[in-house]
Amino acid sequence: MYPHSRQSELLRFARAEAGSTVIDVYPGDGDWTGLFSDIVGPEGRVCSFVPAEVAHLNNDPVGRARALAKQPGRENVQAVASDLMALPQSTPPADVVWLHLFYHDLHTALMQARGATAADFNRAVHGRLKRGGFYVIVDHVAAAGTGTSNAGSLHRIEPAAVREEVEAAGFVLDAESSLLANNDDPHSSKVFDPSIKGQTDRFAYRFVKV
């Protein structure tokens, strides 16, 4: 997790507020789900969406999401597990869809095993968001010119490729942040390499459905 100041700024960047409905896609340890739960309050809703494509992983993402939803004070959290492309049928209309260090996975064999593609997923997100809603993506930067080619090997993706794909689904870029930029990252190492783990150069985009 990030230092508190960066964490707070990212939450402001996401534009969730009291009463909002947020879909946290592949919530991992559930940290962001919990933070959004605090922000949206009792009148809001947070959908902790675990794609079935990753439900089998050893860190038990489905179990974690369900455990979080059962915690006292988390009545506004709903744990959902379904195929990635079932997003429109299994989640409520949303004000914010949040992807933290996950978008690159849309270009991996694991996520595509059941037929999902980044283009289809982006269209699904567009259909699930309310008009004026935000699609927020934070991910590891890949070297310029590499596009999506390092998504599986290094777990990185070129920001320009993400923007092109998301805008093709009908979104408009609303804002970008350099909060997590690291100019010392050579972009050539896997994000789990001890030399760069936790310190990768990262981009943040906020798209809007107009």
ZIVEN-V543638 format. One record per pair of residues at least 4 apart in sequence whose C-alpha atoms are under 6 Angstrom apart, sorted by the first residue. I is the first residue (numbers start at 1). J is the second residue. D is the distance in whole Angstrom. If there is no record, write none. Layout:
i:j:d
I:J:D
I:J:D
This chain:
i:j:d
2:7:6
16:20:6
17:39:6
17:40:5
18:39:6
18:40:4
18:41:6
19:40:5
19:43:5
19:44:4
20:40:5
20:44:5
20:95:6
21:44:6
21:45:5
21:46:6
21:94:5
21:95:5
22:46:5
22:94:6
22:96:5
22:97:6
23:46:6
23:47:5
23:97:5
24:48:5
24:49:6
24:98:5
25:49:5
25:99:6
26:49:6
26:50:5
28:61:6
40:44:5
45:76:5
46:77:5
47:77:6
47:78:5
47:79:6
48:78:6
48:79:5
49:80:5
49:81:6
50:81:5
51:81:6
51:82:5
51:83:5
51:84:5
52:81:6
52:82:5
52:83:5
53:111:6
65:79:5
66:79:5
69:74:6
69:77:5
69:78:6
87:91:6
88:128:6
93:128:5
93:129:6
94:129:5
94:130:6
95:129:6
95:130:6
95:133:4
96:133:6
96:134:5
96:135:6
97:135:5
98:136:5
99:137:5
100:138:5
101:138:6
101:139:4
104:151:5
104:157:6
106:111:6
106:118:5
108:152:5
109:113:6
112:116:5
122:169:6
123:169:5
129:133:6
131:209:5
131:210:6
132:208:6
132:209:5
132:210:5
133:208:6
133:209:6
134:207:6
134:208:5
135:206:6
135:207:5
136:205:6
136:206:4
137:204:6
137:205:5
138:203:6
138:204:4
139:202:5
139:203:6
140:156:5
140:201:6
140:202:5
141:156:5
141:157:5
141:158:6
141:201:6
141:202:5
142:156:5
142:157:5
142:158:5
142:187:5
143:187:5
147:158:5
147:161:5
148:157:5
150:154:5
150:156:6
151:155:4
151:156:5
151:157:6
154:190:4
163:167:6
167:171:5
167:172:6
171:207:6
171:208:6
171:209:5
172:207:5
172:208:5
173:207:4
174:206:5
174:207:5
174:208:6
175:206:5
176:204:6
176:205:4
177:204:5
180:202:5
181:201:5
181:202:5
182:201:4
185:201:6
191:197:5
192:197:5
193:197:6
196:200:6
